[in-house]
Amino acid sequence: MFTYPFEEQSYLKMLEPDDASELFLLTWNSMDRLKKWLPLIGSNRRQEDTEAFIKSSLLQLSENNGFQAGIWHQDKIAGVIGFHYVNWYNRTTSIGYWIGDGFEGKGLITKACRAMIQQAFDTWQLTRVEIRAAEENVKSRSIPEKLGFTQEGKIRQAELLQGEYVDHIVYGLLAEEWKKQQSQNN
């Protein structure tokens, strides 16, 4: 299965059924923090729920509509990152991510996003990558800001979180902007 190293002790790996137990424990142990920003994660109450998520992500891959990968650090699953979808006609996608308790502050999400952006632009030849985050989710919003995305706007009442609607900030990055960044960094 797909494995993509992005630093010495960290890599992305396609989620597989054998990962369900470890992923479930990470999700469960991080639930209090994650459910504030990821409402569907609260439905992950049993290992079977994690198995169903992995199965759906493999179906997503088989339909050529993106994928979900585990973020691994020192051979432990640290979080999940993936493409929500791929719009092949318009050559666009959207990235989502989360990091488990004990793995925050290591730059793993930023580096994993960089790897996903490379996949989108350099391998798949897409033209646009989008990241959306709740307006108050400062940590999540810092990722696209660090990676040179442009804040493009706000979608009002975009998501129901904890019984209240929150606004999303939309960030976009174009292939030509990414290539310019890469040439300036080399």
C-alpha positions in Angstrom: 0.0 0.0 0.0 1.0 3.6 -0.6 3.6 5.0 1.9 5.1 8.5 1.5 7.9 9.6 3.9 8.0 13.3 4.6 10.7 13.4 7.3 13.1 10.9 8.9 10.6 9.4 11.4 7.3 10.4 9.8 5.3 9.2 6.8 1.9 9.0 5.3 0.4 5.6 4.7 -2.9 4.6 3.2 -5.3 3.5 5.9 -5.8 -0.3 5.9 -8.1 -2.6 7.9 -5.2 -3.7 10.1 -4.9 0.0 11.3 -8.4 0.1 12.8 -7.5 -0.9 16.3 -4.7 1.7 16.7 -6.6 4.4 14.9 -9.7 3.8 17.0 -7.6 4.1 20.2 -6.0 7.4 19.0 -9.4 8.8 18.1 -11.0 7.7 21.3 -8.2 9.1 23.5 -8.3 12.4 21.6 -12.1 12.6 21.4 -12.6 15.5 23.9 -10.4 17.8 21.9 -11.4 16.6 18.4 -15.2 16.7 18.8 -15.1 20.4 19.3 -14.1 20.9 15.6 -15.0 17.5 14.0 -18.7 16.7 14.7 -18.7 13.3 12.9 -15.8 12.0 15.0 -18.2 11.8 17.9 -19.9 8.9 16.2 -16.7 6.9 16.4 -17.8 4.9 19.5 -16.6 1.4 18.6 -13.7 -0.1 16.7 -16.3 -1.2 14.1 -17.0 2.5 13.4 -13.3 3.0 12.6 -13.3 -0.1 10.5 -16.3 1.3 8.5 -14.4 4.6 8.1 -11.4 2.8 6.7 -13.6 0.7 4.4 -15.2 3.9 3.1 -11.8 5.5 2.5 -10.7 2.5 0.5 -13.9 2.8 -1.6 -13.1 6.5 -2.1 -9.6 5.5 -3.4 -11.0 2.8 -5.7 -13.4 5.3 -7.2 -10.5 7.7 -7.9 -12.0 10.3 -5.7 -9.1 11.1 -3.4 -8.0 9.1 -0.3 -7.5 9.2 3.4 -4.0 8.4 4.9 -2.7 7.9 8.3 0.0 10.2 9.6 2.6 8.0 11.2 5.3 9.3 13.5 7.9 7.0 15.1 5.8 4.0 13.8 2.7 5.2 15.7 -0.4 6.6 14.0 -0.6 10.3 14.9 -3.6 11.5 12.9 -5.4 11.4 9.6 -5.2 13.6 6.5 -7.0 13.2 3.2 -8.6 14.6 0.1 -12.4 15.1 0.7 -13.0 14.6 -3.0 -11.3 15.2 -6.3 -13.2 17.2 -8.9 -11.4 15.9 -12.0 -13.4 18.1 -14.4 -12.3 21.3 -12.7 -9.1 19.8 -11.4 -9.7 20.8 -7.8 -9.7 19.2 -4.4 -10.0 19.9 -0.7 -7.8 18.7 2.2 -9.0 17.8 5.7 -6.8 16.7 8.6 -6.6 16.1 12.4 -3.9 15.2 14.8 -4.2 13.1 17.9 -3.4 14.0 21.5 0.3 13.8 22.2 1.3 14.5 18.6 0.5 18.3 18.5 3.2 20.9 18.1 5.6 18.7 16.1 4.7 20.2 12.7 3.3 16.9 11.5 0.1 18.4 9.9 2.0 21.1 8.1 4.5 18.7 6.7 1.7 16.2 5.8 -0.3 18.9 4.1 2.8 19.8 2.0 3.1 16.2 0.9 -0.6 16.2 0.0 -0.3 19.4 -2.0 2.6 17.9 -3.9 0.4 14.9 -4.8 -2.4 17.2 -5.9 -0.3 19.6 -8.0 2.8 17.6 -9.1 1.4 14.1 -9.6 -2.3 14.7 -10.4 -1.8 18.0 -12.1 -4.7 19.6 -10.3 -5.1 23.4 -10.5 -6.5 24.2 -7.0 -6.4 22.9 -3.5 -8.7 24.2 -0.8 -8.7 24.0 3.0 -11.6 25.2 5.1 -11.6 25.6 8.9 -14.0 27.0 11.5 -13.3 30.7 12.0 -12.5 30.1 15.7 -10.2 27.1 15.0 -7.0 29.1 15.1 -4.7 26.0 15.1 -6.3 24.5 12.0 -6.3 27.9 10.2 -2.6 28.4 10.9 -1.8 25.4 8.6 -2.9 26.9 5.3 -1.6 30.3 6.4 1.9 28.8 6.9 1.7 27.0 3.5 1.0 30.2 1.5 -2.7 29.7 0.9 -4.8 32.8 0.2 -7.7 33.5 2.6 -10.5 33.8 0.1 -13.5 34.4 2.2 -16.0 33.2 4.7 -18.9 30.8 4.4 -21.5 31.8 7.0 -23.1 29.1 9.1 -21.2 26.4 7.2 -21.2 23.7 9.9 -23.2 22.7 12.9 -20.7 22.2 15.8 -21.8 21.5 19.4 -25.3 22.6 18.6 -24.4 25.9 17.0 -23.6 27.0 13.5 -20.0 28.2 12.9 -18.6 30.1 10.0 -15.8 28.6 7.8 -12.8 30.5 6.5 -11.9 29.3 3.0 -8.3 29.1 1.9 -7.2 28.4 -1.6 -3.9 27.6 -3.3 -3.3 27.5 -7.0 -0.8 25.2 -8.8 1.0 28.2 -10.3 1.4 29.7 -6.8 2.7 26.4 -5.4 5.2 26.2 -8.3 6.4 29.7 -7.6 6.8 28.9 -3.9 8.8 25.8 -4.7 11.1 27.6 -7.1 11.8 30.3 -4.5 12.6 27.7 -1.8 15.1 25.9 -4.0 
